[in-house]
Amino acid sequence: MSTQAWFSIPLYVTKASGEVYDEIQEELLLCCNQKEFSQFENWPDHNHELSENAFGGNVLKDCPKFLDFLHVNLMSYLDDIGCQSSREYEISTSWFTKTKHLKCADLHDHGGSDLSGVYYLQTNGRDGNLKFSDPHRSYATNYIFQSVTNYDPKLPLEEGLLALWPGMIQHQTEPNMTQDVRISLSFNLSFRMRKDDPNFIFR
Protein backbone atom coordinates (compact mmCIF):
# COMPACT_ATOMS: atom_id res chain seq x y z
CA MET A 1 0.00 0.00 0.00
CA SER A 2 1.28 3.49 -0.83
CA THR A 3 2.11 6.06 1.83
CA GLN A 4 -0.96 7.90 3.12
CA ALA A 5 -1.24 11.22 4.99
CA TRP A 6 -3.59 10.17 7.78
CA PHE A 7 -3.25 13.27 9.93
CA SER A 8 -3.41 16.05 7.38
CA ILE A 9 -5.20 19.33 8.19
CA PRO A 10 -8.00 20.18 5.72
CA LEU A 11 -7.61 23.84 4.71
CA TYR A 12 -9.95 25.02 1.95
CA VAL A 13 -8.92 27.84 -0.38
CA THR A 14 -10.89 29.33 -3.27
CA LYS A 15 -11.34 32.69 -4.97
CA ALA A 16 -14.37 34.70 -6.02
CA SER A 17 -14.30 35.77 -9.65
CA GLY A 18 -16.31 37.54 -12.31
CA GLU A 19 -19.71 38.97 -11.43
CA VAL A 20 -19.76 37.16 -8.08
CA TYR A 21 -16.50 38.86 -7.08
CA ASP A 22 -17.78 42.28 -8.12
CA GLU A 23 -21.02 41.87 -6.16
CA ILE A 24 -19.26 40.62 -3.03
CA GLN A 25 -16.66 43.38 -3.11
CA GLU A 26 -19.35 46.07 -3.45
CA GLU A 27 -21.44 44.56 -0.68
CA LEU A 28 -18.59 44.07 1.80
CA LEU A 29 -16.95 47.44 1.14
CA LEU A 30 -20.26 49.18 1.78
CA CYS A 31 -20.68 47.28 5.04
CA CYS A 32 -17.05 47.85 6.07
CA ASN A 33 -17.19 51.60 5.42
CA GLN A 34 -20.07 51.91 7.88
CA LYS A 35 -18.02 50.47 10.75
CA GLU A 36 -15.84 52.16 13.35
CA PHE A 37 -12.39 50.62 13.85
CA SER A 38 -10.04 50.58 16.81
CA GLN A 39 -7.29 48.51 18.36
CA PHE A 40 -8.55 45.96 20.84
CA GLU A 41 -8.16 47.12 24.44
CA ASN A 42 -5.09 45.70 26.25
CA TRP A 43 -3.56 44.31 23.05
CA PRO A 44 0.03 45.35 22.14
CA ASP A 45 0.35 48.49 19.99
CA HIS A 46 1.64 46.55 16.99
CA ASN A 47 -1.68 44.75 16.54
CA HIS A 48 -4.21 45.51 13.83
CA GLU A 49 -7.52 47.35 14.17
CA LEU A 50 -10.89 45.57 14.42
CA SER A 51 -14.41 46.67 13.62
CA GLU A 52 -16.71 47.46 16.53
CA ASN A 53 -17.98 44.57 18.67
CA ALA A 54 -15.55 42.28 16.85
CA PHE A 55 -15.96 39.17 18.98
CA GLY A 56 -19.58 39.62 19.94
CA GLY A 57 -21.33 40.63 16.73
CA ASN A 58 -21.92 39.49 13.18
CA VAL A 59 -21.20 41.99 10.38
CA LEU A 60 -22.42 39.46 7.81
CA LYS A 61 -26.09 39.55 8.75
CA ASP A 62 -26.67 42.16 6.03
CA CYS A 63 -24.36 40.63 3.41
CA PRO A 64 -26.44 38.04 1.48
CA LYS A 65 -24.12 37.90 -1.56
CA PHE A 66 -21.17 36.87 0.56
CA LEU A 67 -23.27 34.48 2.63
CA ASP A 68 -24.38 32.68 -0.54
CA PHE A 69 -20.76 32.45 -1.74
CA LEU A 70 -19.65 31.16 1.65
CA HIS A 71 -22.43 28.57 1.81
CA VAL A 72 -21.61 27.08 -1.59
CA ASN A 73 -17.93 26.77 -0.70
CA LEU A 74 -18.61 25.50 2.81
CA MET A 75 -20.67 22.65 1.35
CA SER A 76 -17.85 21.94 -1.11
CA TYR A 77 -15.38 21.83 1.78
CA LEU A 78 -17.57 19.36 3.69
CA ASP A 79 -17.93 17.24 0.54
CA ASP A 80 -14.15 17.20 0.13
CA ILE A 81 -13.57 15.85 3.64
CA GLY A 82 -16.44 13.34 3.39
CA CYS A 83 -18.54 14.89 6.15
CA GLN A 84 -21.54 12.66 6.95
CA SER A 85 -22.80 14.63 9.95
CA SER A 86 -25.39 17.37 10.16
CA ARG A 87 -24.53 20.38 8.01
CA GLU A 88 -26.62 22.86 9.95
CA TYR A 89 -24.43 25.74 11.03
CA GLU A 90 -24.42 29.26 12.33
CA ILE A 91 -21.96 32.11 12.01
CA SER A 92 -21.19 32.85 15.64
CA THR A 93 -19.05 35.95 15.05
CA SER A 94 -17.72 37.96 12.12
CA TRP A 95 -15.71 41.18 11.90
CA PHE A 96 -13.51 43.29 9.64
CA THR A 97 -9.81 43.81 10.23
CA LYS A 98 -7.69 46.75 9.09
CA THR A 99 -3.95 46.17 9.06
CA LYS A 100 -1.98 49.37 8.60
CA HIS A 101 1.76 50.03 8.16
CA LEU A 102 3.88 47.87 10.53
CA LYS A 103 0.79 46.30 12.14
CA CYS A 104 0.13 42.55 12.40
CA ALA A 105 -1.81 39.85 14.25
CA ASP A 106 -0.03 37.84 16.93
CA LEU A 107 -0.20 34.03 17.06
CA HIS A 108 -3.67 32.91 18.14
CA ASP A 109 -6.48 30.47 17.42
CA HIS A 110 -10.28 30.44 17.44
CA GLY A 111 -10.45 27.17 19.35
CA GLY A 112 -14.03 27.58 20.54
CA SER A 113 -15.26 27.44 16.94
CA ASP A 114 -15.61 24.44 14.65
CA LEU A 115 -14.42 26.39 11.64
CA SER A 116 -12.75 29.74 11.04
CA GLY A 117 -12.28 31.67 7.85
CA VAL A 118 -10.98 34.78 6.15
CA TYR A 119 -11.86 36.70 3.00
CA TYR A 120 -9.46 39.29 1.58
CA LEU A 121 -11.37 42.43 0.72
CA GLN A 122 -8.44 44.76 0.07
CA THR A 123 -4.77 43.82 -0.37
CA ASN A 124 -1.83 44.76 -2.54
CA GLY A 125 -0.43 41.23 -2.28
CA ARG A 126 2.57 42.32 -0.18
CA ASP A 127 0.97 43.63 3.02
CA GLY A 128 1.55 40.74 5.42
CA ASN A 129 0.83 37.07 4.78
CA LEU A 130 -1.35 34.91 6.97
CA LYS A 131 0.81 32.11 8.40
CA PHE A 132 -0.38 28.87 9.98
CA SER A 133 1.51 27.06 12.70
CA ASP A 134 1.98 23.37 11.90
CA PRO A 135 0.36 21.39 14.76
CA HIS A 136 2.91 18.62 14.13
CA ARG A 137 5.94 20.84 14.65
CA SER A 138 6.55 19.40 18.15
CA TYR A 139 7.57 16.16 16.38
CA ALA A 140 10.24 17.87 14.29
CA THR A 141 13.10 16.08 16.08
CA ASN A 142 11.78 12.81 14.66
CA TYR A 143 13.60 11.77 11.48
CA ILE A 144 10.40 11.09 9.50
CA PHE A 145 8.59 14.23 10.62
CA GLN A 146 11.56 16.35 9.57
CA SER A 147 10.65 15.47 5.99
CA VAL A 148 6.92 16.18 6.20
CA THR A 149 6.54 19.02 8.71
CA ASN A 150 5.60 22.23 6.91
CA TYR A 151 6.84 25.09 9.04
CA ASP A 152 4.50 28.08 8.99
CA PRO A 153 2.86 27.69 5.57
CA LYS A 154 1.51 30.97 4.19
CA LEU A 155 -1.79 31.82 2.56
CA PRO A 156 -1.59 33.83 -0.68
CA LEU A 157 -2.69 37.47 -0.48
CA GLU A 158 -5.31 38.04 -3.16
CA GLU A 159 -8.47 40.10 -3.23
CA GLY A 160 -11.46 37.76 -3.38
CA LEU A 161 -9.63 34.85 -1.78
CA LEU A 162 -11.58 32.80 0.77
CA ALA A 163 -9.99 30.31 3.16
CA LEU A 164 -11.58 27.94 5.70
CA TRP A 165 -9.81 25.87 8.39
CA PRO A 166 -10.49 24.15 11.75
CA GLY A 167 -10.80 26.78 14.45
CA MET A 168 -8.12 25.39 16.74
CA ILE A 169 -5.29 25.83 14.21
CA GLN A 170 -2.97 28.60 15.35
CA HIS A 171 -2.22 31.39 12.92
CA GLN A 172 -0.78 34.90 12.71
CA THR A 173 -0.04 37.60 10.16
CA GLU A 174 3.29 39.08 9.20
CA PRO A 175 3.74 42.85 9.68
CA ASN A 176 2.45 45.04 6.88
CA MET A 177 5.64 46.60 5.54
CA THR A 178 3.81 48.67 2.91
CA GLN A 179 2.00 52.00 3.22
CA ASP A 180 -1.31 50.49 2.08
CA VAL A 181 -4.05 49.21 4.36
CA ARG A 182 -5.08 45.57 4.14
CA ILE A 183 -8.75 44.89 4.88
CA SER A 184 -9.98 41.38 5.58
CA LEU A 185 -13.16 39.76 6.82
CA SER A 186 -12.87 37.11 9.53
CA PHE A 187 -15.57 34.80 10.81
CA ASN A 188 -16.24 31.75 12.97
CA LEU A 189 -18.72 28.94 12.33
CA SER A 190 -20.28 26.42 14.66
CA PHE A 191 -22.19 23.32 13.53
CA ARG A 192 -25.39 22.12 15.14
CA MET A 193 -25.55 18.39 15.86
CA ARG A 194 -29.02 16.79 15.76
CA LYS A 195 -29.98 14.11 18.27
CA ASP A 196 -30.85 11.75 15.41
CA ASP A 197 -27.32 12.19 14.01
CA PRO A 198 -25.18 9.07 14.68
CA ASN A 199 -22.31 11.38 15.63
CA PHE A 200 -24.36 13.25 18.24
CA ILE A 201 -23.13 12.79 21.84
CA PHE A 202 -25.74 13.69 24.44
CA ARG A 203 -24.44 15.42 27.53
Secondary structure, DSSP 8 states (H G I E B T S, - for coil): -----TT----EEEE--HHHHHHHHHHHHHHHHTS-EEE-TTS-TTB-EEETTTTT-BGGGG-HHHHHHHHHHHHHHHHHTT--S---EEEEEEEEEEE-TT-BEEEE--TTSSEEEEEEEE--S-S--EEE--TTGGGTTSHHHHHH---S-EE---TTEEEEEETTS-EEE----SSS-EEEEEEEEEE---TTSTT----
